[in-house]
Amino acid sequence: MKTSSQDVFKVRKSYDVNHPLLLATQAMFDYEDFAAQHDWKTKNPYEQKMKGHLNIQVSKSQRERAMRIFAAIIRIAEHFGYKVVTQVDDTMQLKGYGPKEGTFIVVDDEAIWVRMVEKNNASYTTSSHGWRTQELTPSGLIRLEFDRDYNTEYKLIDTPFSSIEEKLDKVFSFLQQEAAVRKENRIKREIERQKREEEEQRRKEIQRIKEEEKQKISNLLMHSYYSDIADNLRQYASRVEQQGNAEEVEWIRMIADCIDPLKEIKHPILSTQEILSLLEVKETPTRYEINTVYKPFFIRR
């Protein structure tokens, strides 16, 4: 971690009671005490003052100590150029699954969630009816919990041989290492995301080119088919012309020009689509396909 005198990590006996986070946290404690002593209908005067409080969950006997430890954490964080906040904004990198409110230590724009809790001791009693009940009592042992990348946690706890106050250097060593790991992992995930997006774009482009080519081929087949029909009609008109029916010959050739995709002549009454819909190929039906009309595959609807 960044080098600094060990004096920086000492927990002082007094702290800045006017610090906004400490003021809000004290209001939260006052709110809990007031709620415990009054009916729920009684208006709590501390309710509006407890916004943005630190995530501290300890017994009443440990509150003052918890406040001194968190005051030291805030002071040390500011010494290294970090921040302690209770709400994450868009400039801070936060794990995707975590809440945006709580207590966070922001190291190099990486917001690391933290809370302070007190360990409880469990005792069991058995009633005369044989019912076993559990009772939790505060132990006076505090632990700091930090979230880590990939859903794991880092904990720093009181022990009978050492206290949290003696381990704050380890806290900030962890924070700096965790921030570096998160940044590295975030960069890797961003590179992977960009690769996936590029591959998806390439796939879509290939698919677009294929669809365009298929459409061009489909149009070619239809135009070729319609052109053959038009040529057949013109040949038929030539045979009719030999019989001397000039009016019918002119009409047949006009219909051929309407069908021919290279002519694009419009029929005076029918649309081109209505004419093309008449191009049906009737086949001998099977017993399962009585009265079924077939069309070429490229003009079926």
C-alpha positions, -999 to +999 in steps of 0.1 A: +000+000+000+010+036-002+036+043+024+027+064+054+036+068+091+018+043+114+006+072+134-019+079+106-037+047+114-042+053+151-077+057+165-080+089+184-099+093+217-118+124+203-131+130+168-149+158+148-184+155+161-196+180+134-187+158+105-219+153+084-216+115+084-210+113+121-238+137+129-263+117+108-251+084+125-256+099+159-291+110+149-297+074+138-287+062+173-309+088+189-337+077+166-334+041+177-333+051+214-364+073+210-383+046+191-375+021+219-389+043+246-420+057+229-452+045+212-450+042+174-476+070+171-452+095+187-435+117+162-397+110+163-378+142+162-346+125+148-362+110+117-353+139+094-317+141+107-306+105+101-303+105+063-269+095+050-257+077+082-229+052+084-237+015+082-230+007+119-249-021+137-236-024+172-250-025+208-255+008+227-224+001+248-202-001+216-216+030+198-190+055+210-162+031+201-177+024+167-179+061+160-143+066+170-132+038+146-153+051+117-140+086+124-105+073+121-114+055+088-128+087+074-097+106+084-073+080+070-093+078+038-091+116+033-054+114+041-049+091+011-072+111-011-101+086-008-138+093+001-163+078+025-198+082+011-233+069+018-246+070-018-229+061-050-231+085-080-224+078-117-187+088-114-181+058-091-176+022-103-199-001-084-205-039-087-235-045-108-255-065-082-249-042-052-272-015-037-263+022-045-270+032-009-251+022+022-216+031+032-188+030+006-151+038+007-142+051-028-106+042-038-095+054-073-132+057-083-140+021-071-168+022-045-162-006-020-191-014+004-184-016+041-203-021+073-195-025+110-213-051+130-210-066+165-208-103+170-236-118+191-233-147+215-260-172+214-274-189+245-302-215+247-328-222+273-353-251+276-387-244+290-407-268+312-426-278+281-395-288+263-393-258+240-358-247+232-353-210+226-323-190+215-312-157+230-286-134+214-265-111+236-238-086+223-203-099+227-184-066+225-164-079+196-167-058+164-160-068+128-157-048+096-171-064+065-162-054+030-176-066-003-151-080-029-154-086-066-172-118-075-195-119-045-169-127-019-163-108+014-134-096+034-137-094+072-116-079+098-126-089+134-118-083+170-101-112+187-092-118+224-057-109+215-061-079+191-087-052+184-100-035+152-082-004+162-048-021+158-056-033+123-067-003+103-035-004+083-047-038+070-080-023+061-064+003+038-040-023+024-070-044+014-089-014+000-060-005-023-055-041-035-092-046-040-096-013-060-067-024-083-083-059-088-116-044-096-102-019-120-083-047-138-114-070-139-136-041-151-112-033-179-111-071-189-149-072-188-151-040-210-127-055-235-148-087-236-180-067-240-165-048-269-154-080-285-189-095-281-205-064-296-180-064-326-187-101-332-225-094-330-221-066-355-201-088-379-227-115-376-255-090-383-236-076-413-230-111-427-267-119-422-277-086-439-255-094-469-270-129-471-305-116-470-298-090-496-283-116-519-312-139-513-336-111-522-317-103-554-318-140-564-355-141-556-362-111-577-341-125-605-361-157-605-394-139-605-383-116-633-371-145-653-403-163-648-425-133-657-403-127-687-408-162-699-446-158-695-445-125-715-424-142-743-449-171-744-478-146-747-460-127-776-455-161-794-492-169-788-501-134-801-481-142-833-501-173-839-534-154-832-522-128-857-522-154-884-559-158-879-565-121-886-578-110-852-558-078-848-577-064-818-571-095-797-535-096-808-530-060-796-546-069-763-525-100-758-493-081-765-504-053-740-509-080-713-474-094-721-459-060-717-477-056-683-462-088-671-427-083-686-405-068-658-384-050-684-413-031-699-432-020-668-463-011-688-494-005-666-528-021-674-556+004-677-578-014-652-559-040-632-528-036-612-497-056-620-501-076-588-537-085-597-524-097-631-496-117-615-520-133-591-536-150-620-505-169-628-515-202-613-502-236-623-529-262-618-516-298-612-535-330-610-546-331-573-540-361-551-568-373-528-554-352-500-551-321-522-584-318-540-589-284-556-554-272-545-539-246-567-501-244-569-479-214-576-442-213-584-423-213-551-410-178-555-445-161-558-463-181-532-479-162-503 
